[in-house]
Amino acid sequence: MTTNLIINNQQPQPQPPTLVAVQSIQWSTGICDCFDDLQICCFGLWCCPCLTCTTSTNFGECFCLPLLDNIILCPIVAMSMRVAMRYHYKIQGDMGSDCVYAYFCNVCSWCQMAREIKRRRLTLAVLNPQQPYIGAQQMHIQPTVITSQPMISAIP
């Protein structure tokens, strides 16, 4: 798990609860943990170029950048993305392991990076614990769940 959420609700009522997000310094999944996210695993297995381009875009890089690895026949872009991701998310590691993973386990490396981006994208919803009043009617707020893991939900 990469994010631990701590909610401090032991404060007096006038103050809302405090929410603190703590990031881990390790990869959220291992290099061979493809079954943690079957959608990414299948995407990488059946259409790795599409996964690499999507992952690159989700990380904020050029969509076509990973296609250079196919032209050069050396995974320079994959290694660079791993290094950039480690620095961006402050994950421990070294360039030697990034080079080995990018060269010998290229598809698994891209799957790991895609899972990391997906898990570290955390959208928080902070609710006001007090019930606001609109005119003479009272508006009711339904509680929501704050989670660090990706969650699929149907919104009406």
N, C-alpha and C positions, 0 to 999 in steps of 0.2 A: 504494500500500500504506500502510495507516495504522499498523501496528504492526510494529516490528522486534524480534525476539527474539534476545537475545545469551546464549549458554550458555557459561559459563567452566568448562571441565572440566579445567583445567591445575593444579588444586589437589592437595595431598596426599590420599591415600585416605580418611583419617578424616572429611573434610568432604565434604558432598554438593555437586554442581555448583551454581553461582550462576546464577539466571535473572533477567534484567532485561528489562522490557517498556518500550519507548520509543514514545510516541505522537507522531504527526505533527500539525502545526498547519494542515494543509490538508484539504479534503474528500477522502475516499478515492477518489471517482469524480467526474467532471464532471457538469454539469447534463444533458447529452445522452448520457450513457453508459449508456443503458437496456439495451443488449445485454450489459453486464457481468453482469447478473443477469436472465435471461429470465423467471423466475418473477415477480419484482416488476414487471417491465415489462408482462407480460400482465395481472397483477392490476390495475395502474394503468390500463391501457388499457380493460379490459372492465368493471371494477367499482371505479372511483376512490373512491366514498364508502366502500366496504369497506376499501380500502387506507389511506385517511386515518384511519379509526377504529382500525384495527389498529396503524398506526404510532404514533398518539397513545397507545394503551394500552401498547405496547412501550416508549415513552419515559417512561411513568409518569404520564401525564395522563388525564383523564376520557375514556372511550370515545366519548361523544357530542359532545365539544367541537368537532371539525372540522365537524360538521353545521351549526354556527352560520354558517359561511361561505356556505352555500346560502341561509339565511334573510336575511342581511344583504346578500348579493350583492357583498361586498367581502372579499377573502381576508385578513382581519385575523388569524384564527387561524393560517393557514398562515405568515404573516410572523412572528407571535409564536413559533411552533414553530421556525422556522429560527433566529431570534435566540437562543432558549433552547438549542437544540442547539449552536449555535456557542459559546455561553458554557460549556455543560456539558462539551463535548469540547475546549474551548480552540482552536477553529478560527478562523483569521484571516478577516476580512471586515468589512463594514459594513452598517448598516441600509438604506442606499440600494440596494445590490445585493440584499439580502433582499426588499425591497419589490418591486423589478422582477421578480425570479424568481417570487415568490409571485403577482403579479398577471398577468404575461404568460405565464409558463411554469408554471402551477399544477400540472398533473399531473406534469411532469418534476421539479418541485421536491419534491413528495411522494415520488416514486420515489427521488430522491437521498437524502432523509432516511431512507427505509426501508432503503436499501442501507447508509447510514452506521451506523445502529443495528445492523444485522445483522453488519457487519464489525467493529464495535468491541466487540461482545459476545464476549469471548475467554475461554474456559474453559481454564484451565491445569491440567495434571496433572503433579505433581512426584513423581517416583519416587525411592525410596531406592536408591542404587546398591549397597548391601550386601544380601546375601541373608540374610533373617532365618531363625532356626531355630525350629521348633515341635516341641517334644519331641525325639524322636530322628530325625524326618524333616526334610529340608531343603525349604523352600518355594521354588519358582522364580518369579521375576518376569519377565514378558515386557516388552520395551521397547515404548514407544508413541511416536508422532510428535506433536510439539508444533508447531502451525502457526498462522499469523496469519490465514489465509484460511479462510472457512467450508468445512467438509468434511463430506460425507455418508458415513457409514460404518455398516455393519451390525454390531450388537453381539449376540453369541450369547447 
